[in-house]
Amino acid sequence: MLQLIPHKDNSAIVKFFTRDSGLTACWISSLRGKSSGIRSSSLQPLTLVNAVITQRENRQLLTLKEMQVSFFPSNINSTIEKSAVAIFIAELLSHLIKETETDESLFDFLKESILLLGSTPEKCANFHLVFMLNLANHLGLLPQSSFSAQTPYLDLEEGTYRANTPMHKAFLSPGESEYISKLSAIDMKSFATIAISPALRKNMLHGLLKYFEIHTGMSPLKSHLVLEEVF
């Protein structure tokens, strides 16, 4: 589950990313009535559900008829660090995923990442950075060239590592670019294996957000400010 948008009269619109249909928006007629089997407390960001979705006649939105929670992020919401990461990931995905086309590989990656965040005993300071880079790989957005001593600057506009600083301001320093390259080479399960200072982590986050904005048209996020306070 990506986003719950409350509506009047206890109704709501809920946005899911589904394995079969991609991005799906559903109408929920009642969240708190006695006859309702769906409660807002069960629709937290990154909740994994099995849902029955129907198309009602003369209705533009699909209707969420039945829902069974397969993973509730209680282990995520129990810590400030994991909760901040989850809120950020949910907002990032809500801004990025606009297509209704099926993408089973992306769905499986997101599901595995959510389950990993819920179960890991490791500190999650770098989880969001590794997630963004793995997500960029799934979306075909990773820089095409390689970091080296000869090409130490990541040009965020061109999506390439280059020898000299670009004429514009959208680039990362050699230190930041090197760590982006290192994190790009690891999978989600290895997110805690590389030590990064808070200042460097913040700069890398800003750079990756700018990178996504440039290459996807994504609007600016807000939840990263919480991450900067937590980590």
N, C-alpha and C positions, 0 to 999 in steps of 0.2 A: 504494500500500500504506500502510495506516494504522498497523497494530500487529501485532507477532508475539508470541504468548504461548507460550513453551516448555512442553512437557509431558514426562512421563517417557518413557523408551525412545526418545529422539531424535525424538519426534513433536512437533507443535505445532498451535496454532490461529492462523490468519492472518486479519486483517480487511482487506477491500478496500472501496473505494467504487467501484462499477462504473457505467458509462454506461447499461447496460441494466437493472440490477436494484437500484441503490442500494447500501446497506450490505449486504455479504455476508461471512459468516464461514465459513471453510473449514478442513477437517481435512487435515493433512499427516502421513502415517504414518511417514515417515522423512526426515530432513534430511541425514544423513551416511553412510548406507549406500552401498555401491558401486553398487547398482541404482537409487539415487535420482537423478532428474534435477533435483531442486530442492534448493538449498543455502541455509542460513540467511544466508550472506554476500551472497546475491542479494536478500534481503528486508530492505533497509534502509528506514527511514521515507521516504515520498514517492517510492519507486521506482515507475515506471510499467511495467506489464506487460500482455502479451496472455496470457490464461489460458483453459484448458479446465477447466471446473468441472462435476462430475457429482453426481447424487443417487444414493447407494447405498441399496439396499433395507434397510429397518429401521434406517436411520441418521438421526438428527436433523440432524446437521451435513452440509453439502455437502463434497465431497472435491475438493481441488486436484489434478487429474490431470496436467496439463501446464502449463508456464509459460515464456514467452519475454520477456525484459526488453527493453522498448522505450526506456527511459531510466533509466540508473543514476546516482544523484546523486553521482558522484565529484567533479565540480566544486564541488558544495555542501559535501561532507565535507572538502574540501581546505583550507578556511579556517574559523577559529574562528567568525567572524561569521556566515557563511552556515549553518554547521552548527547554531549556536545558534538561528537563525531557523527552520530546518527542524525541529528537535526540538520547538520551541514550536508550530509549525503542526500537526505530526502529533498532538501531545497535544491541542491545541485541537479539531481535527476529530474525534478519538476520543471526546472528551467531548460534542461537539455533535451529531454525526450518529448518529441512532438509528433512522431510518426505512429500511425496505427498498424504499420506493417509488422509481420511476425519476425522476431529475431531471437531464436532459441538459444544461440550461443551467448548473447548479451544477457538474456534472462538467467541462464545458468550461472554466469559470472556474478550477477547481482545477488542471487540467492546464496551462493557459496560465500560471498563476502559478508553478507548479513549474518549468516550462521557463524562465521569465523569471529566477527566482532562480538557476538553474544557469548561465545564459549572461551575465547582466549584469556589466559591469565596474564599475558604480557601487557606492559604499558603501551598505550595506544597513541602516543604523541605523533608518530609518523604514519599512522594508519591512513589518514585522509590523503596524504601526499601519494603514497603507493597506490591507493584506490584511484585517484585521479589519473595517474599515469597508466595503470592497467585499463581503465575506462577509455582513455585516449587511444590505446592500442586497439581495443575492440571497435572503436569508431573510426579507425584509420587515420588518426591525427598525430601520431608520434612523429618527432622530427625525422627527416629522411636521411640526414647525414649523421656522422659520429663525432662525439667529443674527442679532442686530442690536444696535445700541447700546441699544435699548429692551428687548431680551430677551437679556441677556448670560449667563444662567446655564442650563447644561444640567442639567435634572432627570433623573437616571438612573432613578428609579422610574417617572416618568410618560412618559419618552421625548420630552420637549418642552423647548424653550428658553423661559425665563420671565423676567419683569421683576425679580423679587425672589428672594432666597435661600429655598429651601423650609424647612419646619419640621423636616425630617429631615436627615441628614448625607450622603445619597447624591446629591451634585450636584458639578459642576465649576465652578471659578472662571471669571470672564470670559475671562482669558487662555487657559486650557485649553479652554474652550468654543469660542473663536474658532478655535483650531487644529484642533479636531475638525471644525468646520464646513468649514474650508479643505481638510482631507484628505478629507473626504466627497465633495468635488466633483471629485476627480481619479481617473484610472484607474490600474491597476497599473503601467503603463509609465512613469508620471510620479512614481513614489514618491520619487525623490531630488531633486525640484525645490524642496522647501520645507525650509528650515533650521530645526532645532528643537534647543534646548539639552538636555543630558542630564537635568537636573532636571525640565524640562517634559515630556520624553518619558516619563520614569518615572511621573509623575503621570497622564499621559494613558493609559498602559498600565493602571495600576491602575483608572482610571475605566472603561475599556472592558471590562476583565475583570468588574468589578462589574456593568456594564450587561448583559453576556451572562448572568451568573449570575441576575440578576433576571428577565430576559425569556425565558430558555430553561430555567431550572432546572439549569443546568450546575453541576457541583461544582467547587470551587476547583482551579486548576492548580498545578504546582510548577515547570515549566520556565521560567516568566517570570523566576525569580530569576537564572538564568544570563544571560538577556538584559540584566538590569540590571547585571550585572558586566561584560559585554562592551561594552555601549553606554553 
